[in-house]
Amino acid sequence: CGACVESCPSGAIKMDVKDRKVELSRYKDVWVVAELKGGKVRPCTFELLGCGRALADTMGHRLCAFVAGKDSGAHVPEMAASGADVVYTIEDAKLGEGTVLPHARVISEAIKDKMPSVVLFSATPFGRDLAPRISRRLSVGLTADCTELSVDKETRNLLQTRPAWGGNLMATIYSPDTRPQMSTVRPGVMKPLAKNPGKKSEVVVLEYLIAPRDLALE
């Protein structure tokens, strides 16, 4: 979020982005990045959708799921039943399960295009590798390993709570000037919603070209 630059007493921290403030009102919706394993949606994704539903309702936004990979469209009904108002899908053979670099490419581009206010990832090995790459591409902050998320109703800032100092205290972090607000959330701390099989979602199919350079280590 850049707060460390201003608060550092010795001026030792530098950033390569001078003006990070954005027009916050342009950013809408809460996104959950789905994680797949063995062709199925991992339980941690449904936990994020349950948490995201509460955040979206408080902020007056839509809850959106983002699913990328082969046959990603097959997961739309399950995303809808688990609370998603909108499901973004990208189908590409290069987006195999656990392939961090191509996922970072397409998710970053989708965020630039659709401008969500909040983006949530599971704090799994995949999510912990993926989320920082995206936050760097977007030049925004990322709060890792959150155990609680809520919303400041006055400012609509996402309040991201995580353990600090070896777990001896809890720190609440927010990003007042930049969007999207990004967090990884520990699996097992949020509760999924009861599934509603009759719920329908808007489906948006996205397409982005994945070039060979997107598969190379950064």
Phi, psi and omega in degrees: 000349178088355182297329182295331181296314182288328186272347182293118186291337184257359180067029185277347183259128180238149176230149182267007176243115187281311183247104187258354183286143182229169175280100189298328185293344180283346185260126184229158169081155175248125181253141171241123178273113183286149177239132182249147174209126181063030180079007181236156177284130181288148181304327181300332177294319179292328175297317179295323178295323177296316177292316182297328178299316179294319179295314181297319180296320180293322183275350184074029181249172173273151172263125184238137172257143179240117183236122181235141178140178179296132180059034181297331180297338180293343183266000183301311182302322181290323177295318179296314181296338182264009171118351184288133174277327181226141175237118174268131179234147171225124179249119179202134181296337179286345181268060178288162180300129178081004179276099190290314188296310177295327176296318179299321180298306187287324180292320178299317180294320179296320179296319178299321183284317188263341173056061174289155178277326183226138175229125183245138176234154172280142180275054173268172175306321178293312181295324180289336175275321185286310188301316179296327178295321179289317181298325178291318179297327182266352182057048176232167180282165177216128176256121188262151172058044180290145176245353178205139176228138176210181184232133170284110187295335181282315184260344186063022173284142176282123179266115189248111185255133180212157176292147177221165180051054177067022180086006182281343175210165180249131179251137175250124188241142175214161182242098186283340190242349186235158176216150000284163174270122189240138180218147162256142186238133181297130175299143175092354182260343178251155182253131176289157175283156170295133185289140178243093185301338182275353183287139178247151178236152168289137180247127179239116180268121181254153176224127175224140180283125176259108183271163178305326180294338179283350180258358182268151179295142181272000000 
